[in-house]
Amino acid sequence: MEYRQFGQTGINISAIGFGCWEIGGGYGSIEETEFVKAINRALDIGINSFDTAEAYGMGASEKSLAKALGSRRKEAVITTKFGVGYPGFANFRDSSRKRVMESIEKSLTALNTDYVDVYLIHWPDRAIPFEEPMRALDDLVKQGKVKAVGLSNFTLDEIKTCMAARRVDVVQYCWNMFDRRMAKEIFPYCQENKIGVMAYGSLAYGMLTGTLSEEKAFEKGDWRAKRGNLGNLNLFQHLFGPEHFLKNLRAVEDLKGVAKRYGKSLPQLSLRWTTSNPVVSTALVGCRSAGEVDDNVGALGWTISDADMKEIDAIFARHGAVTTPEVWLETL
């Protein structure tokens, strides 16, 4: 296993991380028995990065992760998040001090632990000054309930505002071959300030698994089927929307040829690409089985040549698939 420094937290984090959104619902289905096997396989081979959130089933994902970890909790670096999913609040977001204090207690109970390694604000709550949640998070660190704190999906200016109140230890953003927005401003700032970076959506929500086809029909509860509030996001439109889906699939087919050159699967190539950016501390990927865990680890220990990096860019350009930050109009 390859381990990397997690910013200035003092934590050594596995380059491949285990994302637990799926087990919380809203992202297809996953058998809990298989999830438990996958978590334990991940631990066995040295993966220590596990990411969940209160909003993933409002505690369901956290509870499933706790059950799967069992007595091996100390082997895991657990990241969880709060701040979104609350009816009655603007954009369902609330990062007030009261919410911080209530949510950490719920997460600690759900995770069956007395501390969280990393606690993040899931989405910015722009209805209150950012100083309020940052001060509350700092209090949690002083209380020993949290080791490191940070942000997910904040703009650069918002990160800077938060940094003025309390150091941001870790950030979490989408980063994959299709979505490269963070290369423009966020990643350079994180590198300069030694902030740990968690990359989510490493396989572009399934697009880079190589298993999707033109006839793919997502389950009714899956956000990729354009049902529910996520279906209106540009994230959906640029990956799975009717104007982009087919050309994205054609790009994926060509990427398989690059992967074959290395004797690797497409997910392995995609994760290697994601982790090749030195700013990335850990690349999160959901796993539905122990076999997928083993496949993901095959992304480590080798390098994509400069020529093939250029070929990957050429594939996206040839098919008009999404790569440049300017294409993604959706604001954080």
Secondary structure, DSSP 4 states (H G I P E B T S, - for coil): --EEE-TTSS-EEESEEEE-SGGGSSSS---HHHHHHHHHHHHHTT--EEE--TTTTTTHHHHHHHHHHGGGGGG-EEEEEESB--TTSGGGB---HHHHHHHHHHHHHHHT-S-EEEEEESS--TTS-THHHHHHHHHHHHTTSEEEEEEES--HHHHHHHHHHS---EEEEE-SSS--GGGTTHHHHHHHHT-EEEEE-TTGGGGGGS---TT----TT-GGGS-SGGGGSHHHHHHHSTTTHHHHHHHHHHHHHHHHHTT--HHHHHHHHHHTSTT-SEEEEE-SSHHHHHHHHTTSS----HHHHHHHHHHHHHHT---SGGG-----
